[in-house]
């Protein structure tokens, strides 16, 4: 890998990390336009609560209405252990997410989950094409 390729890859990784941070901030602020902003029209998402699979941006956005209905603000929605591997026009990122909030009945919910994103670069901009949330299996 030459210096130009390394620099480009580092820049792509930073752009993707920024995308994840913007998305998480939009979720915390319940900003639907911000949540939508960096996602492909044909996104495919696998989620923890039903529906387990959403195809297309409108179906994806409908899941956020369900998410916001279960909790009063403020919601914790943060990521750490973010890892990014970026090629010229395809990348993936993984992270450990933390989500918590208070249900309408007053019960506090805390959830740790895994996130995997598949991204495409179009017109110089990274966009989420695949999003997968998962929980560890329990016995």
Secondary structure, 3 states (H helix, E strand, C coil): CCHHHHHHHHHHHHHHHHHHHHHHHHHHCCCHHHHHCCEEEEEEEECCCCCCEEECHHHHHHHHHHHHHHEEEEEEEEEEEEEEEECCCEEEEEEEEEEEEEECCCCEEEEEEEEEEEEEEECCEEEEEEEEEECCCCC
